[in-house]
Amino acid sequence: MRHALLGGLLVPARVPALAQVVQGRAKDSTAPVWLDPRTSLAADVKGAKVYRSLAPVFRALGYDDADRVLVSPLFNHLWAVVYEADWAYEAHQLSGGEKPGLWWLEHFRSVLGAMELLDETIDARLDDMHAYIELETHLLGADTFDRDDLVRAVRLRCSDIKAFTGVAAALTGRPWARELCGLIGPMMAFIDLEDDLRSTQEDAAEGSFNTYNLAVRRWGRTEGRRWLDEVGSGLLHETAARLSRVSPRALQAMWVVLGRPGTDTAARRLRVAASRPRSLLLSGLRRKLFEGTPRPFEPHWRSLDTSGGGR
């Protein structure tokens, strides 16, 4: 029996794309479109772990557990390729050897383009992934850098999450789903920043990219910490400011994200709880953002992290 996404989220024009996601086949091919390049078992495991950690976002987009299983071949693969690229760049950063090619970027565009899922927004996020990893390489090897470079790295770091949740939103065919993906971008960057603060010693021991360690190296412990705290606060305030510019349905989905639902039932309850006047929903969302660190995802992830040890 063919499974339809919860609430009929897929518009008819997107059904062929879903068939390719599920079956992994292009119309004129008998082989899965993402078998080349093949990813390693280690990357497959890491990629699947990131995908599972994003279940709250997928639930907010309207995917139930069966839906997420249905589309898992695509998303597991996309993040596995991210890890393969990550590890290749890590080797380059540590050894100074030959710079990795852009096969991974070309592959993303090929797969998503064949499924008619590569719109301007997603394509721009793929460019951001490339820009981030180039900037990360520069920052790790630079004797000096300015604050704008580090702020840009903070914002670009989770570009893979932005790109692939954008793909998930496109599969739903719902405008509010795309709105949600745009809304949570700064919050994702904030979560990565907070994750760095918790893993400074571990990352320093591994020689991994860590924004706090870089800031301390450049400006000293007190000034570096103070400045990045300001950056984090700015990201949360940016998220709060965006709340007033999105549709009621996107606000309700954001309530689900911040509720961190661990089950489909919990997600449905959060949707019901979000059915309230816009003014009350806005005030409730802002309160959730600023009362402690929002942690809707576990484990926390990093975009193209140089540690090779995981997100």
DRENSETI-243080 format. One record per residue (C-alpha): residue number from 1; residue in one letter; x, z, y. Coordinates in steps of 0.5 Angstrom, whole numbers, plus 500, padded with zeros to 3 digits. Layout:
+-----+-----+-----+-----+-----+
!   n ! res !  px !  pz !  py !
+-----+-----+-----+-----+-----+
! NUM !   A !   X !   Z !   Y !
...
+-----+-----+-----+-----+-----+
//
This chain:
+-----+-----+-----+-----+-----+
!   n ! res !  px !  pz !  py !
+-----+-----+-----+-----+-----+
!   1 !   M ! 500 ! 500 ! 500 !
!   2 !   R ! 503 ! 498 ! 507 !
!   3 !   H ! 504 ! 504 ! 511 !
!   4 !   A ! 501 ! 503 ! 519 !
!   5 !   L ! 505 ! 508 ! 524 !
!   6 !   L ! 501 ! 514 ! 526 !
!   7 !   G ! 495 ! 512 ! 530 !
!   8 !   G ! 496 ! 504 ! 530 !
!   9 !   L ! 502 ! 505 ! 534 !
!  10 !   L ! 505 ! 498 ! 532 !
!  11 !   V ! 502 ! 492 ! 536 !
!  12 !   P ! 501 ! 486 ! 532 !
!  13 !   A ! 506 ! 482 ! 535 !
!  14 !   R ! 511 ! 488 ! 533 !
!  15 !   V ! 509 ! 487 ! 525 !
!  16 !   P ! 514 ! 482 ! 524 !
!  17 !   A ! 520 ! 487 ! 527 !
!  18 !   L ! 517 ! 492 ! 523 !
!  19 !   A ! 517 ! 488 ! 516 !
!  20 !   Q ! 525 ! 487 ! 518 !
!  21 !   V ! 526 ! 494 ! 519 !
!  22 !   V ! 523 ! 496 ! 512 !
!  23 !   Q ! 525 ! 490 ! 508 !
!  24 !   G ! 532 ! 489 ! 512 !
!  25 !   R ! 531 ! 482 ! 511 !
!  26 !   A ! 531 ! 476 ! 516 !
!  27 !   K ! 525 ! 470 ! 515 !
!  28 !   D ! 530 ! 465 ! 513 !
!  29 !   S ! 535 ! 470 ! 509 !
!  30 !   T ! 535 ! 473 ! 502 !
!  31 !   A ! 540 ! 479 ! 504 !
!  32 !   P ! 539 ! 485 ! 508 !
!  33 !   V ! 541 ! 483 ! 515 !
!  34 !   W ! 545 ! 489 ! 516 !
!  35 !   L ! 549 ! 489 ! 510 !
!  36 !   D ! 555 ! 485 ! 514 !
!  37 !   P ! 559 ! 490 ! 516 !
!  38 !   R ! 558 ! 495 ! 511 !
!  39 !   T ! 559 ! 502 ! 513 !
!  40 !   S ! 563 ! 507 ! 509 !
!  41 !   L ! 559 ! 513 ! 505 !
!  42 !   A ! 562 ! 518 ! 510 !
!  43 !   A ! 559 ! 514 ! 516 !
!  44 !   D ! 552 ! 513 ! 512 !
!  45 !   V ! 552 ! 521 ! 511 !
!  46 !   K ! 554 ! 522 ! 519 !
!  47 !   G ! 549 ! 517 ! 521 !
!  48 !   A ! 543 ! 519 ! 517 !
!  49 !   K ! 545 ! 526 ! 520 !
!  50 !   V ! 544 ! 524 ! 527 !
!  51 !   Y ! 537 ! 521 ! 525 !
!  52 !   R ! 534 ! 527 ! 522 !
!  53 !   S ! 537 ! 531 ! 528 !
!  54 !   L ! 532 ! 527 ! 532 !
!  55 !   A ! 526 ! 528 ! 529 !
!  56 !   P ! 523 ! 532 ! 535 !
!  57 !   V ! 524 ! 526 ! 539 !
!  58 !   F ! 521 ! 521 ! 534 !
!  59 !   R ! 515 ! 526 ! 533 !
!  60 !   A ! 514 ! 526 ! 540 !
!  61 !   L ! 514 ! 518 ! 540 !
!  62 !   G ! 508 ! 518 ! 535 !
!  63 !   Y ! 512 ! 518 ! 528 !
!  64 !   D ! 510 ! 522 ! 523 !
!  65 !   D ! 514 ! 524 ! 517 !
!  66 !   A ! 512 ! 517 ! 513 !
!  67 !   D ! 513 ! 513 ! 519 !
!  68 !   R ! 520 ! 516 ! 520 !
!  69 !   V ! 522 ! 514 ! 512 !
!  70 !   L ! 519 ! 507 ! 513 !
!  71 !   V ! 524 ! 506 ! 519 !
!  72 !   S ! 530 ! 510 ! 517 !
!  73 !   P ! 534 ! 504 ! 514 !
!  74 !   L ! 535 ! 501 ! 521 !
!  75 !   F ! 536 ! 507 ! 524 !
!  76 !   N ! 541 ! 510 ! 519 !
!  77 !   H ! 545 ! 504 ! 519 !
!  78 !   L ! 545 ! 504 ! 527 !
!  79 !   W ! 548 ! 511 ! 527 !
!  80 !   A ! 553 ! 509 ! 521 !
!  81 !   V ! 556 ! 503 ! 525 !
!  82 !   V ! 557 ! 508 ! 531 !
!  83 !   Y ! 561 ! 513 ! 527 !
!  84 !   E ! 565 ! 507 ! 524 !
!  85 !   A ! 566 ! 505 ! 531 !
!  86 !   D ! 568 ! 512 ! 534 !
!  87 !   W ! 573 ! 513 ! 528 !
!  88 !   A ! 576 ! 506 ! 530 !
!  89 !   Y ! 577 ! 508 ! 537 !
!  90 !   E ! 579 ! 515 ! 535 !
!  91 !   A ! 585 ! 512 ! 531 !
!  92 !   H ! 587 ! 508 ! 537 !
!  93 !   Q ! 587 ! 514 ! 542 !
!  94 !   L ! 591 ! 518 ! 537 !
!  95 !   S ! 596 ! 513 ! 535 !
!  96 !   G ! 596 ! 508 ! 541 !
!  97 !   G ! 596 ! 502 ! 536 !
!  98 !   E ! 592 ! 496 ! 537 !
!  99 !   K ! 585 ! 497 ! 540 !
! 100 !   P ! 579 ! 496 ! 536 !
! 101 !   G ! 575 ! 490 ! 537 !
! 102 !   L ! 567 ! 490 ! 539 !
! 103 !   W ! 565 ! 488 ! 533 !
! 104 !   W ! 560 ! 494 ! 533 !
! 105 !   L ! 557 ! 492 ! 539 !
! 106 !   E ! 556 ! 484 ! 537 !
! 107 !   H ! 553 ! 487 ! 531 !
! 108 !   F ! 548 ! 491 ! 535 !
! 109 !   R ! 546 ! 485 ! 539 !
! 110 !   S ! 545 ! 481 ! 533 !
! 111 !   V ! 541 ! 486 ! 529 !
! 112 !   L ! 536 ! 488 ! 534 !
! 113 !   G ! 536 ! 481 ! 537 !
! 114 !   A ! 534 ! 478 ! 530 !
! 115 !   M ! 528 ! 483 ! 531 !
! 116 !   E ! 526 ! 481 ! 538 !
! 117 !   L ! 528 ! 488 ! 540 !
! 118 !   L ! 533 ! 487 ! 545 !
! 119 !   D ! 530 ! 487 ! 551 !
! 120 !   E ! 534 ! 488 ! 558 !
! 121 !   T ! 534 ! 496 ! 558 !
! 122 !   I ! 536 ! 496 ! 551 !
! 123 !   D ! 542 ! 491 ! 552 !
! 124 !   A ! 544 ! 495 ! 558 !
! 125 !   R ! 544 ! 502 ! 554 !
! 126 !   L ! 549 ! 498 ! 549 !
! 127 !   D ! 553 ! 496 ! 555 !
! 128 !   D ! 553 ! 503 ! 557 !
! 129 !   M ! 556 ! 505 ! 550 !
! 130 !   H ! 562 ! 500 ! 551 !
! 131 !   A ! 563 ! 503 ! 558 !
! 132 !   Y ! 563 ! 510 ! 555 !
! 133 !   I ! 568 ! 509 ! 550 !
! 134 !   E ! 573 ! 505 ! 554 !
! 135 !   L ! 572 ! 511 ! 560 !
! 136 !   E ! 573 ! 516 ! 554 !
! 137 !   T ! 580 ! 513 ! 552 !
! 138 !   H ! 582 ! 513 ! 559 !
! 139 !   L ! 580 ! 520 ! 561 !
! 140 !   L ! 584 ! 522 ! 554 !
! 141 !   G ! 590 ! 519 ! 556 !
! 142 !   A ! 590 ! 520 ! 564 !
! 143 !   D ! 595 ! 524 ! 567 !
! 144 !   T ! 590 ! 525 ! 573 !
! 145 !   F ! 583 ! 522 ! 574 !
! 146 !   D ! 577 ! 524 ! 579 !
! 147 !   R ! 571 ! 527 ! 579 !
! 148 !   D ! 567 ! 521 ! 579 !
! 149 !   D ! 570 ! 519 ! 573 !
! 150 !   L ! 568 ! 525 ! 569 !
! 151 !   V ! 561 ! 525 ! 572 !
! 152 !   R ! 560 ! 518 ! 569 !
! 153 !   A ! 563 ! 520 ! 562 !
! 154 !   V ! 558 ! 526 ! 562 !
! 155 !   R ! 552 ! 521 ! 564 !
! 156 !   L ! 554 ! 515 ! 559 !
! 157 !   R ! 556 ! 520 ! 553 !
! 158 !   C ! 549 ! 520 ! 549 !
! 159 !   S ! 548 ! 512 ! 551 !
! 160 !   D ! 547 ! 511 ! 543 !
! 161 !   I ! 541 ! 516 ! 543 !
! 162 !   K ! 538 ! 512 ! 549 !
! 163 !   A ! 539 ! 506 ! 546 !
! 164 !   F ! 536 ! 507 ! 539 !
! 165 !   T ! 531 ! 512 ! 542 !
! 166 !   G ! 529 ! 506 ! 546 !
! 167 !   V ! 529 ! 501 ! 540 !
! 168 !   A ! 524 ! 506 ! 537 !
! 169 !   A ! 520 ! 506 ! 543 !
! 170 !   A ! 519 ! 499 ! 543 !
! 171 !   L ! 517 ! 499 ! 536 !
! 172 !   T ! 511 ! 503 ! 538 !
! 173 !   G ! 509 ! 498 ! 543 !
! 174 !   R ! 507 ! 503 ! 548 !
! 175 !   P ! 509 ! 503 ! 555 !
! 176 !   W ! 509 ! 511 ! 555 !
! 177 !   A ! 514 ! 511 ! 549 !
! 178 !   R ! 519 ! 507 ! 554 !
! 179 !   E ! 517 ! 512 ! 559 !
! 180 !   L ! 519 ! 518 ! 555 !
! 181 !   C ! 526 ! 515 ! 553 !
! 182 !   G ! 527 ! 514 ! 560 !
! 183 !   L ! 525 ! 521 ! 562 !
! 184 !   I ! 529 ! 525 ! 557 !
! 185 !   G ! 536 ! 521 ! 559 !
! 186 !   P ! 539 ! 526 ! 564 !
! 187 !   M ! 537 ! 532 ! 559 !
! 188 !   M ! 540 ! 529 ! 553 !
! 189 !   A ! 547 ! 529 ! 558 !
! 190 !   F ! 546 ! 536 ! 559 !
! 191 !   I ! 545 ! 538 ! 552 !
! 192 !   D ! 552 ! 535 ! 551 !
! 193 !   L ! 555 ! 538 ! 556 !
! 194 !   E ! 552 ! 545 ! 554 !
! 195 !   D ! 555 ! 543 ! 547 !
! 196 !   D ! 562 ! 542 ! 550 !
! 197 !   L ! 562 ! 549 ! 553 !
! 198 !   R ! 560 ! 552 ! 546 !
! 199 !   S ! 566 ! 548 ! 542 !
! 200 !   T ! 572 ! 548 ! 547 !
! 201 !   Q ! 577 ! 552 ! 542 !
! 202 !   E ! 575 ! 547 ! 537 !
! 203 !   D ! 575 ! 541 ! 540 !
! 204 !   A ! 582 ! 543 ! 544 !
! 205 !   A ! 585 ! 544 ! 537 !
! 206 !   E ! 583 ! 537 ! 534 !
! 207 !   G ! 585 ! 534 ! 541 !
! 208 !   S ! 577 ! 532 ! 541 !
! 209 !   F ! 574 ! 529 ! 548 !
! 210 !   N ! 571 ! 535 ! 551 !
! 211 !   T ! 569 ! 535 ! 558 !
! 212 !   Y ! 570 ! 542 ! 560 !
! 213 !   N ! 577 ! 542 ! 557 !
! 214 !   L ! 578 ! 536 ! 561 !
! 215 !   A ! 576 ! 539 ! 568 !
! 216 !   V ! 580 ! 546 ! 566 !
! 217 !   R ! 586 ! 541 ! 565 !
! 218 !   R ! 585 ! 538 ! 572 !
! 219 !   W ! 582 ! 543 ! 577 !
! 220 !   G ! 583 ! 550 ! 573 !
! 221 !   R ! 579 ! 554 ! 569 !
! 222 !   T ! 575 ! 557 ! 575 !
! 223 !   E ! 574 ! 551 ! 579 !
! 224 !   G ! 573 ! 546 ! 573 !
! 225 !   R ! 567 ! 551 ! 570 !
! 226 !   R ! 564 ! 552 ! 577 !
! 227 !   W ! 564 ! 544 ! 578 !
! 228 !   L ! 561 ! 542 ! 571 !
! 229 !   D ! 556 ! 548 ! 572 !
! 230 !   E ! 553 ! 544 ! 578 !
! 231 !   V ! 553 ! 538 ! 574 !
! 232 !   G ! 549 ! 541 ! 569 !
! 233 !   S ! 544 ! 544 ! 574 !
! 234 !   G ! 544 ! 537 ! 577 !
! 235 !   L ! 542 ! 534 ! 571 !
! 236 !   L ! 536 ! 539 ! 569 !
! 237 !   H ! 533 ! 538 ! 576 !
! 238 !   E ! 534 ! 530 ! 576 !
! 239 !   T ! 530 ! 531 ! 569 !
! 240 !   A ! 525 ! 535 ! 573 !
! 241 !   A ! 524 ! 530 ! 579 !
! 242 !   R ! 523 ! 525 ! 574 !
! 243 !   L ! 517 ! 529 ! 571 !
! 244 !   S ! 512 ! 527 ! 577 !
! 245 !   R ! 514 ! 520 ! 576 !
! 246 !   V ! 511 ! 518 ! 569 !
! 247 !   S ! 504 ! 517 ! 566 !
! 248 !   P ! 500 ! 523 ! 563 !
! 249 !   R ! 501 ! 521 ! 556 !
! 250 !   A ! 509 ! 521 ! 557 !
! 251 !   L ! 508 ! 528 ! 560 !
! 252 !   Q ! 505 ! 530 ! 554 !
! 253 !   A ! 510 ! 527 ! 550 !
! 254 !   M ! 515 ! 531 ! 553 !
! 255 !   W ! 511 ! 537 ! 552 !
! 256 !   V ! 512 ! 535 ! 545 !
! 257 !   V ! 520 ! 534 ! 545 !
! 258 !   L ! 521 ! 541 ! 549 !
! 259 !   G ! 517 ! 544 ! 544 !
! 260 !   R ! 522 ! 542 ! 538 !
! 261 !   P ! 517 ! 541 ! 533 !
! 262 !   G ! 519 ! 542 ! 526 !
! 263 !   T ! 513 ! 539 ! 522 !
! 264 !   D ! 508 ! 534 ! 524 !
! 265 !   T ! 503 ! 539 ! 524 !
! 266 !   A ! 507 ! 543 ! 529 !
! 267 !   A ! 507 ! 536 ! 533 !
! 268 !   R ! 500 ! 535 ! 533 !
! 269 !   R ! 499 ! 542 ! 536 !
! 270 !   L ! 503 ! 541 ! 541 !
! 271 !   R ! 500 ! 535 ! 543 !
! 272 !   V ! 493 ! 539 ! 543 !
! 273 !   A ! 496 ! 544 ! 548 !
! 274 !   A ! 499 ! 539 ! 552 !
! 275 !   S ! 492 ! 536 ! 554 !
! 276 !   R ! 491 ! 540 ! 560 !
! 277 !   P ! 491 ! 538 ! 568 !
! 278 !   R ! 497 ! 534 ! 570 !
! 279 !   S ! 499 ! 540 ! 575 !
! 280 !   L ! 499 ! 545 ! 570 !
! 281 !   L ! 503 ! 541 ! 565 !
! 282 !   L ! 508 ! 539 ! 570 !
! 283 !   S ! 509 ! 547 ! 572 !
! 284 !   G ! 509 ! 548 ! 565 !
! 285 !   L ! 515 ! 543 ! 563 !
! 286 !   R ! 519 ! 545 ! 569 !
! 287 !   R ! 519 ! 552 ! 567 !
! 288 !   K ! 521 ! 550 ! 560 !
! 289 !   L ! 527 ! 546 ! 563 !
! 290 !   F ! 529 ! 552 ! 567 !
! 291 !   E ! 528 ! 558 ! 563 !
! 292 !   G ! 535 ! 558 ! 559 !
! 293 !   T ! 538 ! 552 ! 555 !
! 294 !   P ! 533 ! 547 ! 552 !
! 295 !   R ! 535 ! 545 ! 545 !
! 296 !   P ! 530 ! 541 ! 542 !
! 297 !   F ! 535 ! 538 ! 537 !
! 298 !   E ! 540 ! 541 ! 532 !
! 299 !   P ! 545 ! 539 ! 530 !
! 300 !   H ! 547 ! 537 ! 537 !
! 301 !   W ! 550 ! 530 ! 538 !
! 302 !   R ! 555 ! 527 ! 542 !
! 303 !   S ! 556 ! 519 ! 543 !
! 304 !   L ! 562 ! 516 ! 540 !
! 305 !   D ! 565 ! 523 ! 539 !
! 306 !   T ! 573 ! 522 ! 538 !
! 307 !   S ! 573 ! 528 ! 534 !
! 308 !   G ! 571 ! 524 ! 528 !
! 309 !   G ! 568 ! 531 ! 525 !
! 310 !   G ! 561 ! 530 ! 527 !
! 311 !   R ! 556 ! 530 ! 533 !
+-----+-----+-----+-----+-----+
//
